Amino acid sequence: MRIAWPEKWRTNSLFARLLVSFLAIILLLAAFNFGSFLYLKGKIHDEIVKYNSLNMKHTMESYETHFKLTIDMLLSLNQNNELTANLNVLRQLPQTAGSEKTVNLHAEIKALMANPLMFYENIVFYFKNGDFVLEKEGTSRVEDMFGKFYRSPAYPPDYWRGQFAEPYFYRIHPAAVFSQKYMNLEQGLGRLIPVSVKNALYRDVLFLVFLDGDKMARTLHYSLDNPFFILDEQQKLIYASDPDAAAAAKLPLFTEDVSETKLGDHYLFQQKGKHTGFRYVTMVPIESISSELLRLNLILISLLAVTIGISVVTSILFSVRLNYPVQRLLRTVHQYNDPGASADFRIREFELIGEQIGRMRRDLSDKNSLLRYYAFTDKLKQIHTRHPDLNDISFIQKPFTLILFQLRFLPRFMEETSLARERATYFIREYIESYVKRSHPDALTFQIDKDQILTLAFSEHGQPVADDCLAGLKEVFDYDKDWCHFTIAVCGPSLPASEFAAAYERALMLAGERQPLEETQIIRQSAVRPPYRLTAMQEQELQTKVRSGSFEPLRQWILQQLEALRGREATVPELRRFLQQTAGLALKAVEAAGLPLQAMPAERELFADIEQCFTYAEAQSLLERLLGQATEAIAASSEHKDPVIEFVKRYTEEHLSEDVSLDLIADKLNLSRGYVSTYFKEKTGMNFSDYLHHVRIRHAQELLLDLELKIQDIALRLGYQNVNSFIRMFKRYSGMTPGEYRKKQSGA
């Protein structure tokens, strides 16, 4: 009898395939992790041994450095002439004499012990002739010093008396327990390591330093959990972390400089010091390393088991969750399923989905209304696509006329209406589409930017869009000219399909030739005219009127120039170039009058305002405000011009091509450089270097209008020997490079 498996457990079901795939990946990762663990197990043991060896080396280097610093410190006392002189006096006197010299030496001891990281318990000067010592607490007899204050069975007073006869230069003595006994009370001082150094000049003076051995071990050794020993070259014990030194008897004789070796159930890690010749040894139980590995094994195996368990459960849950929506989709699609042949899919669910998707694609193949918009957008934006539904559109081959509607919403629109700008643009697009379709039913209208609407009017025989159609739109748009300015650029008719992108670029260029008028403008072709610039006489006239301090002549000059621009049907870019030239001349006049530039609008803000000018009225308002500020500032300061500031600015203007410096100008004025710098900053509100660059850049802006001059020649003419420095300064003060500025001003 065959077993009836649930539907989702069949081997060709999506659920079964997903679950098997998840489990296969889990098994592969588990095998990889287990193999990696077996391989790294030995490596971890070696790393633990290496870690202990490196720590032992670090301990050795720390101790060696400390011993060397201590010995060098004692030896350096011979280089102190005053201290040597005091020692020479005291070595010839009894204990009670030479109190002044004693005070000086006592202060020196206090200074040497000031560093807590040296672990000095005491520093002692032992004078053989008087049989007395000088230490941090004062002077005392040797019997009292080593019999009461620093008493140890290992170091009685006679031991230290005998050191004068020993043939050595310095010696590090084994650690011993020291205590202090006074008035029948005994207080432990801990285990100290004595270090003795003989004076090179006087053999009857002995220098002693008592090091706190336990503090040194706690600080310089990485761990005191394991026994730690210091042995001298004869294998005698210098220090042991175990006070009774019972473990020292187990240490072998070290004949080789190996960093680690086994001794019974311990690892011995040892390092030999290069300076003292001491051996530094620590004993680590092998059981400790094995326990660390065992603990690591248990942790890794537990993590692996938990990870596999969680992964299996998660795989089942994921398989169920992925399978459930597919089954729901199949039940929904099955309602519209027609019997018929199907492709050979290995998974049954995919076979059903494929049949339904094929039927849906055949139904959608005839609906391409939205694809028309996408196709034209790709062509106009020069987006290359290989989608067959976007390339295979038959009507794209018809001749067409391209009409670009450019919108500029005025601030009044945002202030007086509650309609959002995007919503208003949508209504305008809908109106244009319905209006144009009256005469061109197959016309296509869509928005390609936030302020641009595009209409493509197709015709079989290449007839142009009727002027009545565009005139009707103009008449409607003119009703709203107080809220929005409309520009209509027309390219065509009878353009081939390959000219879509070029026609759009030409429409953008035509829209840029809008005149500074408020009414709706229809532009079909570009007007060819020479670029408008103020003549040298007009520039001189403007600067003279600005310096006069009277605004009324300037108002008449503004009206005359704007009327001249209107008469030659100037475009908006030409109007902006005129405004930039006029603003530059006004700022130059203010500078020439010796006024601080803070009295005028910031240059970047001014040029930003110019970029927002679209009509003659806006240009007139901007010029009257700018030139009015200039004349007011000049008129207010005309009665008290500063001769120093006037000389600095005049000299700068006349010597721009030279190496102008504040030192040179101060020399001309017979004043100090610092005074001229402070005075100029106080009067003008800016540093001289900033002023010099500002003047040079303003002259550069004028010279860049002459297209015959090279940028390198302009830089040399203005005193810049390096063209890169000129470009960097120009961009810093104007916000663009000289090439970008020239291109913008020339209208290219």
C-alpha positions in Angstrom: 0.0 0.0 0.0 1.4 3.4 -1.0 1.7 6.1 1.7 -0.4 9.2 1.1 2.0 12.1 1.7 0.6 15.6 2.3 0.6 17.8 -0.8 3.4 20.1 0.4 5.7 17.2 1.3 5.9 15.8 -2.3 9.4 15.9 -3.7 8.5 18.2 -6.6 6.7 20.8 -4.4 8.2 24.2 -3.7 8.1 23.5 0.0 10.1 20.3 -0.2 12.7 21.9 -2.6 13.1 25.0 -0.3 13.5 22.8 2.9 16.0 20.5 1.2 18.0 23.5 -0.1 18.1 25.1 3.4 19.2 21.9 5.1 21.9 21.3 2.5 23.3 24.8 3.1 23.2 24.2 6.9 24.9 20.9 6.6 27.7 22.4 4.4 28.3 25.3 6.8 28.3 22.9 9.8 30.8 20.6 8.2 33.0 23.7 7.3 32.8 25.0 10.9 33.6 21.6 12.4 36.6 21.1 10.1 37.8 24.6 10.9 37.5 23.8 14.6 39.6 20.7 14.3 42.2 22.5 12.4 42.4 25.5 14.7 42.4 23.4 17.9 46.1 22.8 17.6 46.7 26.3 16.5 45.0 27.7 19.6 47.2 25.6 21.8 50.3 27.0 20.1 48.9 30.5 20.4 48.3 30.2 24.1 52.0 29.0 24.5 53.2 31.8 22.3 51.1 34.3 24.3 52.7 33.3 27.6 56.2 33.5 26.0 55.6 37.0 24.8 54.2 38.0 28.2 57.4 36.6 29.8 59.5 38.6 27.4 57.6 41.7 28.2 58.1 41.1 31.9 61.9 40.6 31.4 62.2 43.8 29.4 60.3 45.8 32.0 62.5 44.5 34.9 65.7 45.0 32.9 64.7 48.6 32.0 63.8 49.3 35.6 67.1 47.9 37.0 69.1 49.8 34.4 67.3 53.0 35.2 67.9 52.6 38.9 71.7 51.8 38.4 72.0 54.7 35.9 70.3 57.0 38.4 72.8 56.1 41.1 75.8 56.4 38.7 74.5 59.8 37.5 75.0 61.1 41.1 78.7 61.2 40.3 78.0 63.8 37.6 76.4 66.2 40.1 79.2 68.5 41.2 77.3 70.0 44.2 76.3 66.5 45.4 79.8 65.2 45.0 81.2 68.1 46.9 78.7 67.5 49.8 79.6 63.8 49.8 83.3 64.6 49.9 82.7 66.8 53.0 80.5 64.2 54.8 82.8 61.3 54.2 85.5 62.9 56.3 83.2 64.0 59.2 81.5 62.2 62.0 77.7 61.7 62.0 76.9 64.9 64.0 78.9 67.2 61.9 78.1 68.9 58.5 74.4 69.4 59.2 74.1 71.9 56.3 75.5 69.3 53.9 73.2 66.7 55.3 70.2 68.9 54.6 71.3 69.3 50.9 71.7 65.6 50.4 68.5 64.8 52.2 66.7 67.1 49.7 68.3 65.3 46.8 67.1 61.9 48.2 63.5 63.3 48.4 63.7 64.5 44.8 64.9 61.0 43.6 62.1 59.3 45.4 59.4 61.6 44.0 58.5 59.2 41.1 56.1 56.5 42.5 56.6 54.4 39.4 60.2 53.6 40.3 59.1 51.6 43.4 61.8 53.1 45.7 61.2 52.3 49.3 64.3 54.2 50.4 67.6 55.6 49.1 70.6 55.3 51.5 74.1 56.9 51.4 76.4 54.8 53.6 79.6 56.6 54.8 82.2 54.1 55.9 84.4 56.6 57.8 81.7 57.8 60.2 79.8 54.4 60.1 76.6 56.3 59.5 73.9 56.5 56.8 71.9 59.3 55.3 68.4 58.2 54.1 65.0 59.8 53.4 64.2 60.2 57.2 67.6 61.8 58.1 70.9 60.4 59.4 71.5 57.5 61.8 74.1 55.0 62.8 74.5 51.8 60.8 73.6 49.7 63.8 70.3 51.6 64.1 69.6 51.7 60.4 70.0 48.0 59.7 69.3 46.7 63.2 66.1 48.7 63.9 64.7 50.7 60.9 65.5 48.3 58.1 66.3 45.0 59.9 66.4 41.7 58.1 68.1 38.4 59.2 69.6 38.2 55.7 71.2 41.7 55.8 72.6 42.5 59.3 74.8 45.6 59.7 78.0 43.6 59.2 76.8 42.5 55.8 76.7 46.0 54.6 80.1 46.9 56.2 81.6 44.0 54.3 80.3 45.3 50.9 83.2 47.9 50.8 85.6 45.0 50.5 83.7 43.3 47.7 85.1 43.7 44.2 82.1 44.9 42.2 80.8 48.1 40.7 77.1 47.4 41.3 75.1 44.5 42.6 71.4 43.5 42.8 71.0 41.6 46.1 68.3 38.8 46.6 65.0 40.0 48.0 64.4 39.7 51.7 61.7 40.5 54.2 62.5 43.8 56.1 60.8 45.1 59.2 61.0 48.1 61.5 61.4 47.6 65.2 61.0 50.6 67.5 60.0 50.7 71.2 59.1 47.0 71.2 56.8 47.5 68.3 57.7 45.7 65.0 56.1 46.7 61.7 56.7 44.9 58.4 58.1 46.7 55.4 57.5 43.9 52.9 60.0 42.1 50.7 62.6 44.6 49.4 65.3 44.1 46.7 68.5 46.0 47.7 70.6 47.5 44.9 74.1 48.7 45.8 76.4 50.9 43.7 79.9 52.0 44.7 81.0 55.6 44.2 83.5 55.8 41.4 85.4 58.6 43.1 85.2 57.6 46.8 85.4 54.0 47.7 84.3 54.7 51.3 80.8 55.7 50.2 78.1 53.2 49.2 74.8 54.0 47.5 71.9 51.8 48.4 68.4 51.6 46.9 65.7 49.4 48.4 63.1 48.4 45.7 59.6 47.2 46.7 59.8 43.7 45.2 56.1 42.8 45.6 54.9 46.1 44.0 57.3 45.6 41.1 56.0 42.1 40.5 52.3 43.2 40.6 53.0 46.0 38.1 55.7 44.6 35.8 54.6 40.9 35.6 51.4 40.1 33.7 50.0 37.6 36.2 50.9 36.5 39.7 48.5 33.5 39.7 51.4 31.4 38.5 54.8 31.3 40.4 57.3 33.8 39.2 61.1 33.8 39.8 64.1 35.9 39.1 67.5 34.0 39.2 71.0 35.4 38.8 73.7 34.0 36.6 74.6 31.4 39.2 71.0 30.2 39.3 70.6 31.8 42.8 67.2 33.1 43.7 66.8 36.9 43.5 63.0 37.1 43.9 60.1 34.7 44.1 56.4 35.4 44.0 56.1 32.5 46.5 57.5 33.9 49.8 58.7 30.6 51.1 60.4 29.9 47.7 59.4 26.2 48.0 58.9 25.9 44.3 62.4 27.3 43.5 63.9 23.9 44.4 62.0 22.4 41.4 63.6 24.7 38.9 66.2 23.0 36.5 69.5 24.5 35.6 69.0 26.6 32.5 71.8 26.0 30.0 70.0 27.1 26.8 68.1 30.3 26.1 64.8 28.6 25.0 61.7 30.6 25.7 59.6 27.6 26.9 60.1 24.1 28.1 58.2 21.3 29.9 58.9 20.3 33.4 56.7 17.6 34.7 53.1 18.9 34.7 54.2 22.5 34.1 55.3 24.7 31.3 58.3 26.8 32.2 58.6 30.2 30.3 61.9 31.9 30.8 63.8 34.9 29.4 67.3 36.0 30.1 68.0 39.7 30.6 70.7 41.3 28.4 71.7 43.9 31.0 71.8 42.0 34.3 72.1 38.4 33.0 69.1 37.5 35.3 66.7 34.7 34.2 63.0 35.5 34.6 60.9 32.4 35.0 57.2 31.6 35.4 55.6 28.2 35.8 52.2 27.6 34.1 50.5 24.3 34.9 49.8 22.3 31.7 46.4 21.5 33.3 45.6 25.2 33.1 46.2 25.4 29.4 44.3 22.2 28.8 41.4 23.5 30.8 41.3 26.6 28.7 41.2 24.5 25.5 38.5 22.2 27.0 36.4 25.2 28.0 36.8 26.6 24.5 35.9 23.2 23.0 32.7 23.0 25.0 31.7 26.5 24.1 32.3 26.0 20.4 30.6 22.7 20.3 27.6 24.1 22.2 27.4 27.1 19.9 27.6 24.8 16.9 24.8 22.5 18.2 22.6 25.5 19.1 23.2 27.1 15.7 22.3 24.0 13.8 19.1 23.6 15.9 18.1 27.2 15.3 18.9 26.9 11.6 16.8 23.8 11.1 13.8 25.3 12.9 14.2 28.6 11.0 14.5 26.7 7.7 11.2 25.0 8.3 9.5 28.3 9.2 10.9 30.1 6.2 9.9 27.3 3.9 6.4 27.3 5.2 6.1 31.1 4.9 7.5 31.2 1.4 5.3 28.3 0.3 2.1 29.8 1.8 1.7 32.9 -0.5 2.6 30.8 -3.6 -0.2 28.4 -2.8 -2.6 31.3 -2.2 -1.5 32.8 -5.6 -2.1 29.5 -7.3 -5.6 29.2 -5.9 -6.5 32.7 -7.1 -5.0 32.3 -10.6 -6.5 28.8 -11.0 -10.0 30.4 -11.1 -9.2 31.9 -14.5 -7.2 28.9 -15.8 -8.2 27.4 -19.1 -7.2 23.8 -20.1 -4.4 23.6 -22.6 -0.8 22.5 -23.1 1.8 23.8 -20.7 5.6 24.0 -20.7 7.6 21.3 -19.0 8.5 22.9 -15.6 10.4 20.8 -13.0 8.3 22.4 -10.2 4.6 22.1 -10.5 3.8 25.5 -9.0 6.1 27.3 -11.4 4.4 25.6 -14.3 1.0 27.0 -13.3 2.4 30.5 -12.7 4.2 30.4 -16.0 0.9 29.6 -17.9 -1.0 32.4 -16.2 1.8 35.0 -16.7 2.0 34.1 -20.4 -1.7 34.8 -20.8 -1.4 38.1 -18.9 1.5 39.2 -21.1 -0.5 38.5 -24.2 -3.4 40.6 -22.8 -1.1 43.5 -21.9 0.8 43.6 -25.2 -1.9 45.7 -26.9 -2.0 48.4 -24.2 0.8 50.9 -24.8 -0.7 54.2 -23.8 1.7 54.7 -20.9 4.6 53.4 -23.0 4.2 56.3 -25.4 5.1 58.8 -22.6 8.1 56.7 -21.6 9.3 56.3 -25.1 9.3 60.1 -25.8 10.9 60.8 -22.4 13.7 58.4 -23.2 14.3 60.0 -26.6 14.2 63.6 -25.3 16.5 62.9 -22.3 18.7 60.7 -24.5 18.1 57.6 -22.3 19.1 54.5 -24.2 16.9 51.5 -23.5 16.7 48.1 -25.0 13.1 47.4 -23.9 11.3 46.2 -27.1 8.0 47.8 -26.1 9.6 51.2 -25.9 11.5 50.9 -29.2 8.7 49.4 -31.4 6.2 52.3 -31.5 4.9 53.0 -35.0 3.8 56.6 -34.5 7.3 57.7 -33.5 8.2 58.0 -37.2 5.6 60.7 -37.9 6.8 64.3 -38.5 6.1 66.5 -35.5 6.3 70.0 -34.1 7.8 70.3 -30.6 6.4 73.0 -28.3 8.1 73.7 -25.0 6.1 75.6 -22.3 8.4 77.1 -19.6 6.7 78.3 -16.4 7.9 80.8 -13.8 5.7 81.2 -10.8 6.0 84.6 -9.2 6.2 85.1 -5.4 2.8 86.6 -5.5 1.3 83.3 -6.5 2.6 81.6 -3.4 1.4 84.5 -1.2 -2.1 85.1 -2.6 -3.2 81.6 -3.5 -3.6 78.4 -1.5 -2.9 76.2 -4.5 0.3 74.2 -4.4 2.8 74.8 -7.3 2.8 71.2 -8.3 -1.0 71.1 -8.4 -1.1 74.3 -10.5 1.4 72.8 -13.0 -0.8 69.8 -13.3 -3.9 71.9 -14.2 -1.9 73.9 -16.7 -0.7 70.7 -18.4 -4.3 69.3 -18.6 -5.5 72.6 -20.1 -2.7 72.6 -22.7 -3.4 69.0 -23.7 -7.1 69.5 -24.1 -6.6 72.8 -26.1 -4.0 71.5 -28.5 -6.0 68.3 -29.2 -8.8 70.3 -30.7 -6.6 70.9 -33.8 -4.2 67.9 -33.3 -6.0 64.9 -31.9 -2.9 62.7 -31.7 -0.9 65.4 -29.9 1.0 64.2 -26.8 1.5 66.5 -23.8 3.5 65.6 -20.7 5.5 67.3 -17.9 9.3 66.6 -18.1 10.5 68.9 -15.3 9.0 70.9 -12.4 8.7 74.0 -14.6 8.6 72.5 -18.1 5.6 71.1 -20.1 6.2 69.5 -23.5 3.8 69.1 -26.4 4.4 67.0 -29.5 2.0 67.7 -32.3 2.1 65.0 -35.0 0.9 65.5 -38.6 0.9 63.2 -41.6 2.0 65.9 -44.1 4.2 68.1 -41.8 1.7 71.0 -41.4 2.8 73.4 -38.6 0.8 74.1 -35.6 -1.6 76.8 -36.4 -0.8 80.3 -35.2 -4.4 80.6 -34.0 -3.8 77.7 -31.6 -0.7 79.3 -30.0 -2.3 82.7 -30.0 -5.3 81.4 -28.1 -3.0 79.9 -25.5 -1.1 83.1 -25.2 -4.3 85.1 -24.7 -5.4 82.7 -21.9 -2.0 82.7 -20.2 -1.8 86.5 -20.3 -4.7 86.7 -17.9 -2.5 85.0 -15.3 0.7 87.0 -15.9 0.5 88.5 -12.5 1.0 85.1 -11.0 3.0 83.2 -13.6 5.2 84.1 -16.6 4.8 81.7 -19.6 7.4 81.2 -22.4 6.4 79.1 -25.5 9.3 77.8 -27.6 8.3 76.2 -30.9 10.6 73.9 -33.0 9.3 72.5 -36.3 7.4 71.6 -38.2 8.2 68.3 -40.0 11.1 67.2 -37.8 12.1 63.6 -38.2 12.0 61.2 -35.3 15.8 61.2 -35.0 15.7 64.9 -34.2 13.7 64.5 -30.9 16.7 65.2 -28.6 18.1 67.9 -30.8 14.7 69.6 -31.0 14.4 69.6 -27.3 17.8 71.2 -26.8 17.0 73.8 -29.4 13.7 74.5 -27.6 15.6 75.0 -24.3 17.9 77.5 -26.1 14.9 79.4 -27.6 13.2 79.6 -24.2 16.4 81.1 -22.9 16.0 84.0 -25.3 12.9 85.3 -23.6 12.7 89.1 -23.4 12.4 90.7 -19.9 8.6 91.3 -20.4 5.7 90.2 -18.2 3.5 89.0 -21.1 3.5 85.5 -22.6 6.1 85.2 -25.3 6.1 82.8 -28.3 9.6 82.2 -29.7 10.1 80.4 -33.0 13.6 81.4 -33.9 16.8 82.8 -32.4 17.6 86.4 -32.8 21.2 87.1 -34.0 22.6 90.2 -32.4 26.0 91.3 -31.0 26.4 91.0 -27.2 25.4 94.1 -25.3 28.1 95.8 -23.1 28.5 99.2 -21.6 31.0 101.4 -23.4 34.0 102.9 -21.7 32.3 106.3 -21.7 29.1 104.8 -20.1 31.2 103.1 -17.5 33.0 106.3 -16.7 29.6 108.1 -16.6 28.2 105.6 -14.2 31.1 105.7 -11.8 31.1 109.6 -11.9 27.4 109.6 -11.0 27.9 107.1 -8.2 30.8 109.1 -6.7 28.8 112.3 -6.8 26.6 111.0 -4.0 23.4 112.1 -5.7 20.8 109.4 -6.6 18.5 111.3 -9.0 21.0 111.4 -11.9 21.6 107.7 -11.4 17.8 107.0 -11.7 17.8 108.8 -15.0 20.8 106.8 -16.2 19.1 103.5 -15.1 15.9 104.4 -17.1 18.0 105.3 -20.2 19.9 102.0 -20.2 16.8 99.9 -19.6 15.1 101.7 -22.4 18.0 101.1 -24.7 17.9 97.4 -23.8 14.2 97.4 -24.5 14.7 99.0 -27.9 17.2 96.4 -29.0 14.8 93.6 -27.8 17.4 92.3 -25.3 16.9 88.8 -23.8 16.8 87.9 -20.1 20.5 86.7 -20.2 21.6 90.0 -21.8 19.7 91.9 -19.1 21.5 89.9 -16.4 24.9 90.5 -17.9 24.1 94.2 -17.9 23.1 94.0 -14.3 26.3 92.2 -13.3 28.4 94.7 -15.2 26.6 97.6 -13.5 26.8 96.0 -10.1 30.5 95.4 -10.5 31.1 99.1 -11.4 29.1 100.2 -8.4 31.1 98.1 -6.0 34.3 99.3 -7.6 33.2 102.9 -7.1 32.5 102.2 -3.5 36.0 100.7 -3.1 37.6 103.6 -4.8 35.8 106.0 -2.4 37.6 104.2 0.5 34.4 102.8 2.0 34.2 99.4 3.8 32.6 96.7 1.6 30.3 95.8 4.5 28.3 98.9 3.5 27.2 97.1 0.3 25.4 93.7 -0.2 27.6 90.6 -0.3 28.8 89.8 -3.8 27.4 86.3 -3.9 24.0 87.5 -2.6 24.0 90.3 -5.1 24.6 87.9 -8.1 22.0 85.5 -6.7 19.5 88.3 -6.8 20.5 89.1 -10.4 19.9 85.5 -11.4 16.3 86.0 -10.2 15.6 89.0 -12.4 13.3 88.2 -15.3 11.7 91.6 -16.2 12.7 95.2 -16.6 10.7 96.2 -13.5 12.7 93.7 -11.4 15.9 94.9 -12.9 15.0 98.6 -12.2 14.1 97.8 -8.6 17.4 95.9 -8.1 19.5 98.7 -9.6 17.8 101.5 -7.7 18.3 99.6 -4.4 22.0 98.9 -5.2 23.0 102.2 -6.6 21.0 104.0 -3.9 23.0 102.3 -1.2 26.2 103.1 -3.0 25.4 106.8 -3.3 24.2 107.1 0.3 27.4 105.5 1.6 29.6 107.7 -0.5 27.6 110.8 0.4 27.8 110.0 4.1 31.6 109.6 4.0 32.5 112.3 1.5 33.2 114.9 4.2 35.8 112.9 6.2 37.9 110.8 3.9 40.9 109.2 5.5 44.2 110.1 3.8 46.0 106.9 4.9 43.2 104.7 3.5 43.0 106.8 0.3 46.7 106.3 -0.2 46.6 102.5 0.4 43.7 102.1 -2.1 45.1 104.4 -4.7 48.5 102.8 -4.6 46.9 99.3 -4.8 44.9 100.3 -7.9 47.9 101.8 -9.6 50.3 98.9 -8.9 48.1 95.8 -9.4 50.5 94.2 -11.8 53.4 94.5 -9.2 54.2 92.6 -6.1 52.1 94.8 -3.8 52.7 94.1 -0.1 51.7 95.8 3.2 55.4 96.2 4.1 56.0 98.3 0.9 53.0 100.5 1.5 53.9 101.0 5.2 57.4 102.1 4.0 55.9 104.6 1.6 53.8 106.1 4.5 56.8 106.0 6.9 54.6 103.9 9.3 55.1 100.5 10.8 53.6 97.5 9.1 51.6 96.5 12.2 50.1 100.0 12.6 49.0 100.2 8.9 47.5 96.6 9.1 45.5 97.4 12.3 44.4 100.9 11.0 43.3 99.5 7.7 41.3 96.7 9.3 39.7 99.1 11.7 38.7 101.6 9.0 37.6 99.3 6.2 36.5 96.2 8.1 38.7 93.8 6.2 42.4 92.7 6.1 44.7 94.2 3.5 45.4 90.9 1.9 41.6 90.2 1.4 41.2 93.7 0.0 44.0 93.2 -2.4 42.6 89.9 -3.7 39.1 91.5 -3.9 40.3 94.4 -6.1 42.3 92.0 -8.3 39.4 89.6 -8.8 37.0 92.5 -9.7 39.5 93.7 -12.3 39.8 90.1 -13.5 36.0 89.9 -14.0 36.2 93.0 -16.3 39.2 91.6 -18.2 37.6 88.2 -18.7 34.9 89.9 -20.8 37.6 90.4 -23.5 37.6 87.0 -25.1 40.9 87.8 -26.8 42.8 87.8 -23.5 44.1 84.5 -22.2 43.5 83.6 -18.6 47.3 83.3 -18.0 47.9 86.8 -19.4 45.1 88.2 -17.1 46.8 86.5 -14.1 50.2 88.1 -14.9 48.6 91.5 -15.6 47.0 91.4 -12.1 50.2 90.4 -10.3 49.7 86.6 -10.0 52.8 84.8 -11.1 51.1 81.4 -10.8 48.0 80.9 -12.9 46.8 78.2 -10.4 46.9 80.7 -7.6 44.9 83.1 -9.7 42.2 80.4 -10.5 42.1 79.4 -6.8 41.6 83.0 -5.5 39.1 83.7 -8.3 36.9 80.8 -7.3 37.2 81.7 -3.6 36.0 85.2 -4.1 33.5 84.7 -6.9 32.3 81.1 -6.4 33.4 79.9 -9.9 36.5 79.5 -11.9 37.6 82.2 -14.5 36.7 79.8 -17.4 33.2 79.3 -15.9 32.7 83.0 -15.4 33.8 83.9 -18.9 31.5 81.2 -20.4 28.6 82.4 -18.3 29.1 86.1 -19.2 29.5 85.3 -22.9 26.2 83.4 -23.0 27.9 80.2 -24.3 
